[in-house]
């Protein structure tokens, strides 16, 4: 007399599939509970995260600026496509600078070179970030033309924008 399963293999496959689904559901429930039980970050943790985010942006900007600087110094062959790509990235990263400095981290023991002036004169800081975006965008446009001399010439104002902000807002 035939039962509900045609053979043992089909029954075993069905049991394996059901067991797998139950195990996945259990894992998801456990993970959700563990995440839900995590306390919110402390103000100190939020300050540390803000500083780490800022520093990551500047490291990425430096990473993208280095090849362009090498092209300007003649230590790296000129490559208009790389210069355009990297300048575009710098502009995109620069667009995040002012936002990442909204959290005022001065009251916390965090390792940063950011000077209090950034928060004391936020409008000036934001204006400097906008200058950086403008000059990085101009560099990307110059590189897009393929003209090496124009690209290198467009790098100078970008470097000056970096220096101006560093000189007034960053501890040495």
Number of C-alpha atoms within 10 A of each C-alpha: 2 6 6 6 11 9 10 9 10 11 13 12 11 13 12 12 12 12 12 12 12 12 12 12 12 12 12 12 11 12 12 11 11 10 9 10 9 8 7 9 10 9 12 14 13 15 20 18 15 19 22 16 16 19 16 13 19 16 12 14 19 13 13 19 20 13 19 26 18 13 18 19 12 10 11 13 12 21 15 20 14 16 28 24 14 24 28 20 20 27 23 16 17 22 17 15 22 19 11 17 19 12 13 15 20 13 9 13 10 16 9 15 13 19 15 15 13 20 18 11 10 15 12 14 20 17 13 20 20 18 20 26 25 17 23 28 21 21 28 25 18 23 27 17 13 16 14 18 12 14 25 20 14 20 25 15 18 23 15 14 20 16 13 13 18 16 10 13 17 15 11 8
